[in-house]
Amino acid sequence: MRHSKKVNHLGRQAGHRKLMLANMAASLIKSKKINTTVAKAKALKKYVEPLITKSKTDSTHSRRIVFGYLQDKEAVKELFGDVASKIMDRPGGYTRILKTGNRLGDNAEMCLIELVDYNQNYNGTAAPAKKKSRRGSSKKKADSASDATIVEDSSTEEKAPKAKKSTKDKKED
Amino acid sequence: MAHPKRRHSTQRRDKRRTHYKAVAPTISSCSNCGATVQLHRVCGECGYYKGKQAIEKTVAA
């Protein structure tokens, strides 16, 4: 029975699947974003994120472990050099999947999978808008209450709901 | 092993299939350019997603 077996076989046998994921991971690390199907992207996310976490400790041992998976010298070099320095203070969630519609031909659901820290357009605007919600501090509560009244006053203005949206987005990321 | 006793008539088959229905995709409009976009998809016209530039679309223009 298949109960709670979560691996997506992707219509391939183990060897084929491992090699394909290794190739995709190497491509993702080298070119920072790749277009693929949603199913493959989700499988790749599970495959590549532990490897990226490994790159945070730059030792011969961890390099060899990662090379054991990727089998690609250039990708390992890139991962432990440029990529590792960028993702160092991110606690997981290094990749983003953006759905881009269906492919002509077989109508497969396509997406773009990318390393989060290399998309400047998407990250740049949202970073300062992030607000951490904390319970128990009365000062903040007063602030938020005053904010709420302002929002009510300018309900016709478009900016207020937009700002709210961006904070929501950041949480989902 | 068990086997069907009788052939199902075309009426029975077709009655069963009355519940097979196509579902229309939920459609919205892009917040940036106003083009029609399927929900949870990047805009095919301008590359915006959730009010931000997600994909560069300079090549298509």
gemmi code that builds the backbone of each chain (N, CA, C; Angstrom):
import gemmi

chains = {
    "A": [
        ("MET", (0.831, -1.201, 0.000), (0.000, 0.000, 0.000), (0.870, 1.258, 0.000)),
        ("ARG", (0.278, 2.346, -0.481), (1.050, 3.570, -0.655), (0.899, 4.510, 0.528)),
        ("HIS", (0.262, 4.049, 1.610), (-0.081, 4.946, 2.714), (1.113, 5.772, 3.197)),
        ("SER", (0.920, 7.082, 3.230), (1.901, 8.062, 3.715), (3.275, 7.940, 3.086)),
        ("LYS", (3.342, 7.426, 1.868), (4.591, 7.507, 1.104), (4.492, 8.776, 0.272)),
        ("LYS", (5.327, 9.736, 0.598), (5.122, 11.067, 0.019), (5.958, 11.349, -1.220)),
        ("VAL", (6.825, 10.436, -1.604), (7.700, 10.700, -2.745), (6.894, 10.695, -4.030)),
        ("ASN", (7.060, 11.734, -4.826), (6.456, 11.755, -6.152), (7.403, 11.062, -7.116)),
        ("HIS", (6.962, 9.951, -7.713), (7.862, 9.165, -8.564), (8.066, 9.814, -9.934)),
        ("LEU", (7.193, 10.726, -10.287), (7.319, 11.475, -11.539), (7.374, 10.549, -12.755)),
        ("GLY", (6.758, 9.369, -12.654), (6.704, 8.452, -13.795), (8.055, 7.910, -14.193)),
        ("ARG", (9.006, 7.883, -13.249), (10.348, 7.413, -13.562), (10.776, 6.407, -12.506)),
        ("GLN", (11.763, 5.586, -12.862), (12.330, 4.674, -11.883), (13.403, 5.403, -11.091)),
        ("ALA", (13.787, 4.800, -9.968), (14.623, 5.513, -8.995), (15.866, 6.153, -9.603)),
        ("GLY", (16.616, 5.401, -10.407), (17.865, 5.915, -10.959), (17.631, 7.105, -11.857)),
        ("HIS", (16.639, 6.966, -12.721), (16.271, 8.022, -13.662), (15.869, 9.283, -12.907)),
        ("ARG", (15.060, 9.074, -11.846), (14.542, 10.202, -11.086), (15.664, 10.936, -10.353)),
        ("LYS", (16.553, 10.155, -9.707), (17.666, 10.762, -8.975), (18.557, 11.576, -9.895)),
        ("LEU", (18.843, 11.014, -11.064), (19.730, 11.709, -11.998), (19.065, 12.983, -12.502)),
        ("MET", (17.752, 12.875, -12.774), (17.041, 14.050, -13.273), (17.036, 15.159, -12.219)),
        ("LEU", (16.749, 14.793, -10.963), (16.721, 15.804, -9.900), (18.104, 16.403, -9.673)),
        ("ALA", (19.154, 15.562, -9.777), (20.517, 16.076, -9.620), (20.822, 17.091, -10.712)),
        ("ASN", (20.442, 16.769, -11.955), (20.681, 17.688, -13.065), (19.905, 18.985, -12.892)),
        ("MET", (18.652, 18.849, -12.446), (17.833, 20.050, -12.261), (18.395, 20.915, -11.135)),
        ("ALA", (18.848, 20.261, -10.049), (19.411, 21.015, -8.925), (20.662, 21.770, -9.366)),
        ("ALA", (21.509, 21.110, -10.157), (22.728, 21.764, -10.642), (22.372, 22.952, -11.535)),
        ("SER", (21.366, 22.769, -12.378), (20.939, 23.866, -13.256), (20.409, 25.034, -12.443)),
        ("LEU", (19.623, 24.714, -11.423), (19.039, 25.769, -10.588), (20.128, 26.559, -9.874)),
        ("ILE", (21.127, 25.853, -9.355), (22.196, 26.532, -8.621), (23.031, 27.391, -9.569)),
        ("LYS", (23.251, 26.895, -10.775), (24.109, 27.636, -11.708), (23.383, 28.812, -12.347)),
        ("SER", (22.096, 28.631, -12.703), (21.408, 29.717, -13.416), (20.379, 30.445, -12.544)),
        ("LYS", (20.221, 30.038, -11.272), (19.384, 30.708, -10.270), (17.885, 30.554, -10.483)),
        ("LYS", (17.433, 30.360, -11.712), (16.004, 30.098, -11.914), (15.816, 29.211, -13.127)),
        ("ILE", (14.853, 28.299, -13.028), (14.569, 27.426, -14.165), (13.067, 27.278, -14.353)),
        ("ASN", (12.678, 27.117, -15.606), (11.282, 26.859, -15.947), (11.068, 25.358, -16.002)),
        ("THR", (10.007, 24.895, -15.332), (9.728, 23.465, -15.345), (8.256, 23.249, -14.999)),
        ("THR", (7.859, 22.001, -14.865), (6.474, 21.734, -14.467), (6.358, 21.851, -12.950)),
        ("VAL", (5.145, 22.054, -12.480), (4.939, 22.265, -11.046), (5.318, 21.016, -10.257)),
        ("ALA", (4.970, 19.835, -10.772), (5.274, 18.592, -10.054), (6.780, 18.425, -9.881)),
        ("LYS", (7.518, 18.675, -10.959), (8.976, 18.548, -10.886), (9.559, 19.598, -9.949)),
        ("ALA", (9.003, 20.809, -10.002), (9.529, 21.878, -9.147), (9.350, 21.543, -7.679)),
        ("LYS", (8.193, 20.960, -7.341), (7.949, 20.613, -5.947), (8.883, 19.502, -5.494)),
        ("ALA", (9.146, 18.538, -6.379), (10.091, 17.468, -6.043), (11.501, 18.039, -5.895)),
        ("LEU", (11.824, 18.975, -6.797), (13.162, 19.580, -6.770), (13.372, 20.385, -5.495)),
        ("LYS", (12.318, 21.048, -5.036), (12.412, 21.856, -3.821), (12.835, 20.981, -2.645)),
        ("LYS", (12.215, 19.813, -2.540), (12.553, 18.903, -1.454), (13.967, 18.360, -1.607)),
        ("TYR", (14.442, 18.297, -2.835), (15.759, 17.732, -3.095), (16.861, 18.749, -2.838)),
        ("VAL", (16.636, 19.995, -3.271), (17.732, 20.961, -3.307), (17.856, 21.760, -2.009)),
        ("GLU", (16.756, 21.938, -1.280), (16.848, 22.785, -0.078), (17.759, 22.203, 1.000)),
        ("PRO", (17.709, 20.897, 1.283), (18.674, 20.340, 2.236), (20.120, 20.513, 1.777)),
        ("LEU", (20.334, 20.462, 0.449), (21.703, 20.652, -0.052), (22.158, 22.084, 0.175)),
        ("ILE", (21.239, 23.038, -0.016), (21.592, 24.446, 0.200), (21.894, 24.678, 1.680)),
        ("THR", (21.112, 24.031, 2.541), (21.393, 24.137, 3.978), (22.780, 23.601, 4.296)),
        ("LYS", (23.142, 22.496, 3.649), (24.479, 21.925, 3.833), (25.575, 22.935, 3.487)),
        ("SER", (25.293, 23.793, 2.511), (26.328, 24.715, 2.039), (26.654, 25.782, 3.071)),
        ("LYS", (25.854, 25.886, 4.133), (26.137, 26.898, 5.157), (27.394, 26.557, 5.951)),
        ("THR", (27.712, 25.283, 6.067), (28.965, 24.878, 6.718), (29.941, 24.454, 5.622)),
        ("ASP", (30.893, 25.313, 5.354), (31.824, 25.063, 4.247), (32.984, 24.195, 4.736)),
        ("SER", (32.818, 22.881, 4.639), (33.891, 21.964, 4.994), (34.050, 20.943, 3.873)),
        ("THR", (35.202, 20.304, 3.846), (35.436, 19.294, 2.819), (34.384, 18.199, 2.900)),
        ("HIS", (34.020, 17.862, 4.129), (33.028, 16.809, 4.319), (31.690, 17.171, 3.685)),
        ("SER", (31.186, 18.387, 4.004), (29.875, 18.749, 3.460), (29.953, 18.945, 1.950)),
        ("ARG", (31.104, 19.442, 1.463), (31.270, 19.562, 0.007), (31.176, 18.191, -0.665)),
        ("ARG", (31.774, 17.184, -0.031), (31.744, 15.844, -0.627), (30.346, 15.249, -0.586)),
        ("ILE", (29.629, 15.519, 0.505), (28.249, 15.021, 0.581), (27.416, 15.621, -0.547)),
        ("VAL", (27.542, 16.946, -0.725), (26.760, 17.607, -1.766), (27.189, 17.124, -3.151)),
        ("PHE", (28.489, 16.942, -3.342), (28.958, 16.453, -4.643), (28.424, 15.049, -4.922)),
        ("GLY", (28.269, 14.254, -3.846), (27.693, 12.925, -4.002), (26.307, 12.974, -4.617)),
        ("TYR", (25.551, 14.019, -4.308), (24.217, 14.166, -4.889), (24.279, 14.779, -6.277)),
        ("LEU", (24.997, 15.887, -6.402), (24.912, 16.677, -7.636), (25.784, 16.131, -8.757)),
        ("GLN", (26.954, 15.569, -8.425), (27.901, 15.072, -9.435), (28.272, 16.169, -10.436)),
        ("ASP", (28.461, 17.385, -9.914), (28.752, 18.505, -10.806), (29.677, 19.479, -10.068)),
        ("LYS", (30.952, 19.498, -10.496), (31.961, 20.305, -9.812), (31.611, 21.782, -9.802)),
        ("GLU", (31.178, 22.279, -10.974), (30.904, 23.713, -11.104), (29.747, 24.124, -10.185)),
        ("ALA", (28.719, 23.265, -10.141), (27.560, 23.579, -9.308), (27.940, 23.612, -7.835)),
        ("VAL", (28.778, 22.667, -7.401), (29.191, 22.627, -5.996), (29.990, 23.881, -5.666)),
        ("LYS", (30.874, 24.271, -6.590), (31.692, 25.464, -6.386), (30.817, 26.705, -6.249)),
        ("GLU", (29.838, 26.808, -7.136), (28.918, 27.947, -7.114), (28.080, 27.950, -5.829)),
        ("LEU", (27.632, 26.763, -5.439), (26.781, 26.646, -4.251), (27.527, 27.072, -2.993)),
        ("PHE", (28.759, 26.600, -2.829), (29.496, 26.910, -1.607), (30.127, 28.300, -1.649)),
        ("GLY", (30.191, 28.903, -2.835), (30.762, 30.238, -2.931), (29.688, 31.310, -2.891)),
        ("ASP", (29.160, 31.603, -4.065), (28.248, 32.736, -4.225), (26.920, 32.506, -3.507)),
        ("VAL", (26.318, 31.328, -3.733), (24.986, 31.062, -3.191), (25.024, 31.036, -1.666)),
        ("ALA", (26.032, 30.355, -1.104), (26.106, 30.203, 0.353), (26.201, 31.559, 1.043)),
        ("SER", (26.975, 32.485, 0.438), (27.129, 33.796, 1.066), (25.817, 34.570, 1.055)),
        ("LYS", (24.994, 34.326, 0.029), (23.729, 35.073, -0.074), (22.663, 34.530, 0.865)),
        ("ILE", (22.634, 33.214, 1.054), (21.521, 32.618, 1.803), (21.854, 32.402, 3.273)),
        ("MET", (23.025, 32.897, 3.697), (23.530, 32.531, 5.019), (22.560, 32.848, 6.158)),
        ("ASP", (21.888, 34.003, 6.104), (21.003, 34.360, 7.219), (19.532, 34.084, 6.907)),
        ("ARG", (19.250, 33.167, 6.017), (17.857, 32.772, 5.738), (17.609, 31.387, 6.338)),
        ("PRO", (16.675, 31.285, 7.258), (16.448, 29.990, 7.918), (15.548, 29.066, 7.113)),
        ("GLY", (16.020, 28.575, 5.989), (15.221, 27.696, 5.138), (14.338, 28.496, 4.209)),
        ("GLY", (13.664, 27.785, 3.300), (12.816, 28.465, 2.322), (13.631, 29.232, 1.311)),
        ("TYR", (14.579, 28.545, 0.679), (15.496, 29.240, -0.229), (14.936, 29.366, -1.640)),
        ("THR", (13.906, 28.601, -1.936), (13.384, 28.605, -3.303), (11.956, 29.118, -3.324)),
        ("ARG", (11.551, 29.623, -4.487), (10.195, 30.126, -4.685), (9.658, 29.517, -5.970)),
        ("ILE", (8.402, 29.072, -5.921), (7.756, 28.518, -7.112), (6.663, 29.484, -7.543)),
        ("LEU", (6.755, 29.993, -8.756), (5.749, 30.905, -9.310), (5.082, 30.213, -10.489)),
        ("LYS", (3.776, 29.998, -10.403), (3.065, 29.295, -11.475), (2.873, 30.236, -12.656)),
        ("THR", (3.109, 29.716, -13.845), (3.094, 30.587, -15.029), (2.114, 30.118, -16.093)),
        ("GLY", (1.163, 29.258, -15.754), (0.190, 28.830, -16.754), (0.519, 27.481, -17.350)),
        ("ASN", (-0.255, 27.077, -18.350), (-0.132, 25.728, -18.884), (0.633, 25.712, -20.199)),
        ("ARG", (1.370, 24.613, -20.401), (2.239, 24.456, -21.574), (1.406, 24.075, -22.792)),
        ("LEU", (1.751, 24.657, -23.929), (1.148, 24.233, -25.191), (1.663, 22.834, -25.502)),
        ("GLY", (0.803, 22.009, -26.045), (1.241, 20.672, -26.412), (0.627, 19.629, -25.507)),
        ("ASP", (1.008, 19.656, -24.220), (0.413, 18.674, -23.316), (-0.364, 19.322, -22.174)),
        ("ASN", (-0.489, 20.659, -22.193), (-1.280, 21.384, -21.198), (-0.762, 21.159, -19.772)),
        ("ALA", (0.545, 20.869, -19.635), (1.114, 20.666, -18.303), (1.212, 21.998, -17.574)),
        ("GLU", (1.013, 21.960, -16.279), (1.079, 23.161, -15.452), (2.549, 23.555, -15.296)),
        ("MET", (2.892, 24.738, -15.789), (4.293, 25.155, -15.762), (4.538, 26.157, -14.635)),
        ("CYS", (5.805, 26.279, -14.251), (6.143, 27.234, -13.204), (7.596, 27.662, -13.354)),
        ("LEU", (7.945, 28.684, -12.607), (9.323, 29.139, -12.521), (9.783, 28.880, -11.098)),
        ("ILE", (10.864, 28.103, -10.943), (11.423, 27.901, -9.605), (12.728, 28.676, -9.552)),
        ("GLU", (12.910, 29.447, -8.481), (14.076, 30.312, -8.412), (14.612, 30.356, -6.988)),
        ("LEU", (15.869, 30.756, -6.871), (16.456, 31.003, -5.558), (15.966, 32.366, -5.091)),
        ("VAL", (15.369, 32.418, -3.908), (14.667, 33.607, -3.438), (15.582, 34.829, -3.421)),
        ("ASP", (16.837, 34.639, -2.990), (17.729, 35.780, -2.795), (18.270, 36.366, -4.088)),
        ("TYR", (17.960, 35.746, -5.226), (18.477, 36.281, -6.483), (17.428, 37.044, -7.276)),
        ("ASN", (16.209, 37.159, -6.755), (15.173, 37.929, -7.450), (15.026, 39.275, -6.759)),
        ("GLN", (15.743, 40.275, -7.261), (15.776, 41.585, -6.613), (14.436, 42.309, -6.731)),
        ("ASN", (13.772, 42.159, -7.885), (12.510, 42.862, -8.107), (11.472, 42.470, -7.077)),
        ("TYR", (11.396, 41.160, -6.831), (10.325, 40.644, -5.986), (10.616, 40.904, -4.515)),
        ("ASN", (11.893, 40.854, -4.128), (12.229, 41.008, -2.712), (12.322, 42.473, -2.291)),
        ("GLY", (12.898, 43.304, -3.181), (13.325, 44.638, -2.797), (12.261, 45.491, -2.156)),
        ("THR", (11.039, 45.487, -2.714), (10.003, 46.388, -2.224), (9.372, 45.874, -0.937)),
        ("ALA", (9.342, 44.569, -0.767), (8.587, 43.998, 0.355), (9.374, 44.054, 1.664)),
        ("ALA", (10.698, 44.096, 1.585), (11.520, 43.951, 2.787), (11.230, 45.015, 3.860)),
        ("PRO", (11.167, 46.313, 3.526), (10.925, 47.296, 4.577), (9.504, 47.273, 5.112)),
        ("ALA", (8.553, 46.763, 4.334), (7.156, 46.778, 4.751), (6.842, 45.715, 5.794)),
        ("LYS", (7.774, 44.799, 6.011), (7.509, 43.679, 6.916), (7.362, 44.178, 8.355)),
        ("LYS", (6.306, 43.710, 9.011), (6.070, 44.077, 10.403), (5.922, 42.809, 11.206)),
        ("LYS", (6.623, 42.744, 12.302), (6.491, 41.561, 13.145), (5.373, 41.785, 14.139)),
        ("SER", (4.459, 40.849, 14.202), (3.359, 40.984, 15.158), (3.803, 40.421, 16.492)),
        ("ARG", (3.637, 41.224, 17.528), (4.017, 40.786, 18.869), (2.836, 40.992, 19.787)),
        ("ARG", (2.604, 40.035, 20.609), (1.504, 40.158, 21.548), (2.025, 40.739, 22.863)),
        ("GLY", (1.148, 41.425, 23.574), (1.469, 41.788, 24.945), (2.049, 43.165, 25.142)),
        ("SER", (2.447, 43.861, 24.067), (2.987, 45.195, 24.280), (1.899, 46.218, 23.971)),
        ("SER", (1.525, 47.003, 25.013), (0.378, 47.891, 24.873), (0.687, 49.042, 23.921)),
        ("LYS", (1.957, 49.426, 23.868), (2.356, 50.561, 23.032), (2.046, 50.255, 21.559)),
        ("LYS", (2.425, 49.046, 21.146), (2.190, 48.657, 19.761), (0.712, 48.600, 19.460)),
        ("LYS", (-0.042, 48.117, 20.431), (-1.478, 47.989, 20.232), (-2.087, 49.360, 19.955)),
        ("ALA", (-1.648, 50.345, 20.735), (-2.146, 51.696, 20.542), (-1.814, 52.173, 19.129)),
        ("ASP", (-0.582, 51.878, 18.701), (-0.162, 52.268, 17.353), (-1.078, 51.660, 16.304)),
        ("SER", (-1.312, 50.364, 16.449), (-2.112, 49.674, 15.441), (-3.544, 50.198, 15.446)),
        ("ALA", (-4.050, 50.545, 16.641), (-5.404, 51.078, 16.725), (-5.494, 52.393, 15.962)),
        ("SER", (-4.479, 53.249, 16.165), (-4.488, 54.530, 15.459), (-4.392, 54.306, 13.956)),
        ("ASP", (-3.607, 53.306, 13.570), (-3.498, 52.951, 12.147), (-4.870, 52.589, 11.583)),
        ("ALA", (-5.585, 51.801, 12.375), (-6.887, 51.310, 11.919), (-7.830, 52.478, 11.666)),
        ("THR", (-7.803, 53.461, 12.574), (-8.691, 54.604, 12.394), (-8.326, 55.351, 11.119)),
        ("ILE", (-7.041, 55.456, 10.881), (-6.592, 56.143, 9.671), (-7.120, 55.430, 8.437)),
        ("VAL", (-7.021, 54.102, 8.474), (-7.500, 53.308, 7.352), (-8.983, 53.548, 7.116)),
        ("GLU", (-9.725, 53.622, 8.201), (-11.163, 53.829, 8.057), (-11.460, 55.187, 7.435)),
        ("ASP", (-10.687, 56.203, 7.869), (-10.896, 57.533, 7.324), (-10.668, 57.562, 5.815)),
        ("SER", (-9.591, 56.953, 5.399), (-9.222, 57.019, 3.981), (-9.550, 55.692, 3.291)),
        ("SER", (-10.808, 55.298, 3.443), (-11.200, 53.999, 2.874), (-11.224, 54.043, 1.354)),
        ("THR", (-11.401, 55.253, 0.792), (-11.426, 55.353, -0.660), (-10.024, 55.279, -1.255)),
        ("GLU", (-9.042, 55.583, -0.406), (-7.668, 55.575, -0.916), (-7.211, 54.156, -1.195)),
        ("GLU", (-6.442, 53.984, -2.222), (-6.018, 52.633, -2.614), (-4.797, 52.169, -1.860)),
        ("LYS", (-4.048, 53.098, -1.319), (-2.743, 52.722, -0.768), (-2.855, 51.826, 0.456)),
        ("ALA", (-3.829, 52.102, 1.304), (-3.913, 51.366, 2.565), (-4.095, 49.860, 2.366)),
        ("PRO", (-5.074, 49.417, 1.556), (-5.210, 47.982, 1.359), (-3.996, 47.372, 0.667)),
        ("LYS", (-3.345, 48.155, -0.178), (-2.168, 47.617, -0.863), (-1.070, 47.293, 0.128)),
        ("ALA", (-0.852, 48.212, 1.066), (0.186, 47.990, 2.060), (-0.125, 46.740, 2.869)),
        ("LYS", (-1.400, 46.583, 3.216), (-1.813, 45.390, 3.936), (-1.475, 44.148, 3.143)),
        ("LYS", (-1.742, 44.209, 1.847), (-1.471, 43.068, 0.978), (-0.008, 42.665, 1.041)),
        ("SER", (0.858, 43.667, 0.960), (2.284, 43.345, 0.886), (2.756, 42.639, 2.148)),
        ("THR", (2.208, 43.016, 3.308), (2.606, 42.318, 4.533), (2.125, 40.873, 4.485)),
        ("LYS", (0.946, 40.686, 3.966), (0.421, 39.334, 3.822), (1.322, 38.497, 2.932)),
        ("ASP", (1.713, 39.093, 1.800), (2.580, 38.393, 0.846), (3.840, 37.895, 1.520)),
        ("LYS", (4.412, 38.787, 2.318), (5.692, 38.445, 2.934), (5.545, 37.240, 3.844)),
        ("LYS", (4.414, 37.185, 4.538), (4.191, 36.047, 5.427), (4.122, 34.760, 4.634)),
        ("GLU", (3.452, 34.822, 3.489), (3.298, 33.601, 2.705), (4.617, 33.132, 2.118)),
        ("ASP", (5.469, 34.068, 1.790), (6.782, 33.695, 1.266), (7.509, 32.838, 2.281)),
    ],
    "B": [
        ("MET", (-13.315, -15.060, -9.261), (-13.555, -13.629, -9.112), (-14.953, -13.268, -9.587)),
        ("ALA", (-15.496, -12.220, -8.996), (-16.834, -11.765, -9.378), (-16.818, -11.148, -10.771)),
        ("HIS", (-17.918, -11.361, -11.473), (-18.047, -10.781, -12.804), (-19.390, -10.091, -12.936)),
        ("PRO", (-19.532, -9.122, -13.812), (-20.838, -8.507, -14.021), (-21.818, -9.511, -14.618)),
        ("LYS", (-23.059, -9.460, -14.118), (-24.062, -10.417, -14.604), (-24.642, -9.962, -15.930)),
        ("ARG", (-24.862, -8.639, -16.026), (-25.485, -8.105, -17.242), (-24.696, -6.910, -17.778)),
        ("ARG", (-24.874, -6.715, -19.037), (-24.304, -5.544, -19.699), (-25.052, -4.305, -19.213)),
        ("HIS", (-24.312, -3.195, -18.904), (-24.981, -1.936, -18.569), (-25.459, -1.272, -19.841)),
        ("SER", (-26.720, -0.850, -19.841), (-27.265, -0.204, -21.032), (-26.630, 1.171, -21.243)),
        ("THR", (-26.800, 1.707, -22.415), (-26.257, 3.040, -22.716), (-26.901, 4.089, -21.820)),
        ("GLN", (-28.183, 3.845, -21.486), (-28.869, 4.818, -20.626), (-28.218, 4.851, -19.243)),
        ("ARG", (-27.913, 3.682, -18.675), (-27.273, 3.635, -17.361), (-25.905, 4.323, -17.425)),
        ("ARG", (-25.158, 4.019, -18.460), (-23.830, 4.617, -18.626), (-23.942, 6.144, -18.701)),
        ("ASP", (-24.886, 6.607, -19.538), (-24.998, 8.050, -19.750), (-25.522, 8.759, -18.508)),
        ("LYS", (-26.406, 8.061, -17.755), (-26.899, 8.654, -16.526), (-25.766, 8.834, -15.513)),
        ("ARG", (-24.882, 7.843, -15.475), (-23.733, 7.950, -14.578), (-22.877, 9.162, -14.963)),
        ("ARG", (-22.762, 9.364, -16.254), (-21.853, 10.410, -16.732), (-22.444, 11.815, -16.637)),
        ("THR", (-23.712, 11.937, -16.215), (-24.265, 13.288, -16.059), (-23.540, 14.060, -14.962)),
        ("HIS", (-22.854, 13.346, -14.077), (-22.141, 14.037, -12.999), (-20.727, 14.444, -13.391)),
        ("TYR", (-20.262, 14.004, -14.557), (-18.939, 14.430, -15.035), (-19.092, 15.816, -15.654)),
        ("LYS", (-18.563, 16.829, -14.953), (-18.756, 18.184, -15.462), (-17.428, 18.918, -15.502)),
        ("ALA", (-17.279, 19.743, -16.498), (-16.071, 20.573, -16.575), (-16.230, 21.768, -15.638)),
        ("VAL", (-15.133, 22.120, -14.964), (-15.161, 23.260, -14.034), (-14.423, 24.426, -14.683)),
        ("ALA", (-15.066, 25.570, -14.712), (-14.428, 26.751, -15.304), (-13.340, 27.275, -14.367)),
        ("PRO", (-12.180, 27.683, -14.898), (-11.134, 28.230, -14.047), (-11.542, 29.586, -13.476)),
        ("THR", (-11.110, 29.862, -12.241), (-11.409, 31.155, -11.633), (-10.473, 32.207, -12.211)),
        ("ILE", (-11.077, 33.264, -12.693), (-10.314, 34.272, -13.443), (-10.396, 35.603, -12.722)),
        ("SER", (-9.289, 36.316, -12.755), (-9.235, 37.640, -12.159), (-8.529, 38.564, -13.151)),
        ("SER", (-8.356, 39.826, -12.772), (-7.622, 40.727, -13.650), (-6.337, 41.166, -12.959)),
        ("CYS", (-5.299, 41.379, -13.766), (-3.980, 41.746, -13.233), (-4.053, 43.114, -12.555)),
        ("SER", (-3.414, 43.221, -11.377), (-3.461, 44.484, -10.639), (-2.622, 45.557, -11.309)),
        ("ASN", (-1.677, 45.120, -12.162), (-0.769, 46.076, -12.809), (-1.285, 46.519, -14.168)),
        ("CYS", (-1.601, 45.550, -15.057), (-1.949, 45.908, -16.438), (-3.409, 45.637, -16.766)),
        ("GLY", (-4.139, 44.968, -15.875), (-5.552, 44.739, -16.110), (-5.883, 43.579, -17.023)),
        ("ALA", (-4.869, 42.839, -17.452), (-5.115, 41.685, -18.312), (-5.797, 40.577, -17.520)),
        ("THR", (-6.472, 39.686, -18.239), (-7.153, 38.582, -17.575), (-6.118, 37.560, -17.105)),
        ("VAL", (-6.204, 37.172, -15.831), (-5.217, 36.267, -15.248), (-5.943, 35.190, -14.462)),
        ("GLN", (-5.449, 33.978, -14.571), (-5.960, 32.911, -13.716), (-5.394, 33.117, -12.314)),
        ("LEU", (-6.172, 32.813, -11.305), (-5.729, 33.056, -9.931), (-4.483, 32.221, -9.611)),
        ("HIS", (-3.630, 32.764, -8.778), (-2.376, 32.133, -8.352), (-1.416, 31.884, -9.497)),
        ("ARG", (-1.539, 32.653, -10.582), (-0.603, 32.552, -11.697), (0.035, 33.920, -11.922)),
        ("VAL", (1.277, 33.910, -12.419), (1.935, 35.154, -12.797), (1.249, 35.694, -14.045)),
        ("CYS", (1.092, 37.010, -14.117), (0.454, 37.625, -15.284), (1.264, 37.345, -16.537)),
        ("GLY", (0.620, 36.817, -17.564), (1.318, 36.474, -18.792), (1.719, 37.688, -19.613)),
        ("GLU", (1.059, 38.826, -19.364), (1.326, 40.024, -20.152), (2.496, 40.822, -19.585)),
        ("CYS", (2.465, 41.082, -18.268), (3.465, 41.993, -17.700), (4.397, 41.312, -16.698)),
        ("GLY", (4.115, 40.060, -16.310), (5.013, 39.353, -15.391), (4.856, 39.748, -13.943)),
        ("TYR", (3.747, 40.394, -13.601), (3.516, 40.776, -12.215), (2.812, 39.651, -11.474)),
        ("TYR", (3.111, 39.552, -10.194), (2.411, 38.602, -9.333), (2.290, 39.205, -7.947)),
        ("LYS", (1.078, 39.245, -7.406), (0.813, 39.841, -6.099), (1.309, 41.287, -6.044)),
        ("GLY", (1.105, 42.026, -7.108), (1.452, 43.434, -7.127), (2.919, 43.745, -7.255)),
        ("LYS", (3.727, 42.718, -7.575), (5.153, 42.953, -7.715), (5.659, 42.322, -9.009)),
        ("GLN", (6.749, 42.879, -9.546), (7.367, 42.312, -10.752), (8.021, 40.984, -10.376)),
        ("ALA", (7.453, 39.893, -10.851), (7.991, 38.578, -10.508), (8.911, 38.044, -11.589)),
        ("ILE", (8.547, 38.275, -12.854), (9.316, 37.761, -13.983), (9.546, 38.910, -14.958)),
        ("GLU", (10.769, 39.033, -15.461), (11.071, 40.072, -16.443), (10.397, 39.730, -17.762)),
        ("LYS", (9.707, 40.703, -18.324), (8.979, 40.448, -19.568), (9.455, 41.371, -20.685)),
        ("THR", (10.714, 41.720, -20.670), (11.218, 42.662, -21.670), (11.332, 42.015, -23.047)),
        ("VAL", (11.556, 40.701, -23.093), (11.764, 40.002, -24.360), (10.485, 39.965, -25.179)),
        ("ALA", (9.349, 39.798, -24.470), (8.079, 39.622, -25.166), (7.618, 40.921, -25.824)),
        ("ALA", (8.035, 42.066, -25.281), (7.546, 43.350, -25.780), (8.212, 43.771, -27.084)),
    ],
}
model = gemmi.Model(1)
for chain_id, residues in chains.items():
    chain = gemmi.Chain(chain_id)
    for i, (resn, *xyz) in enumerate(residues, 1):
        res = gemmi.Residue()
        res.name, res.seqid = resn, gemmi.SeqId(i, " ")
        for name, pos in zip(("N", "CA", "C"), xyz):
            atom = gemmi.Atom()
            atom.name, atom.element = name, gemmi.Element(name[0])
            atom.pos, atom.b_iso = gemmi.Position(*pos), 0.0
            res.add_atom(atom)
        chain.add_residue(res)
    model.add_chain(chain)
structure = gemmi.Structure()
structure.add_model(model)
structure.setup_entities()
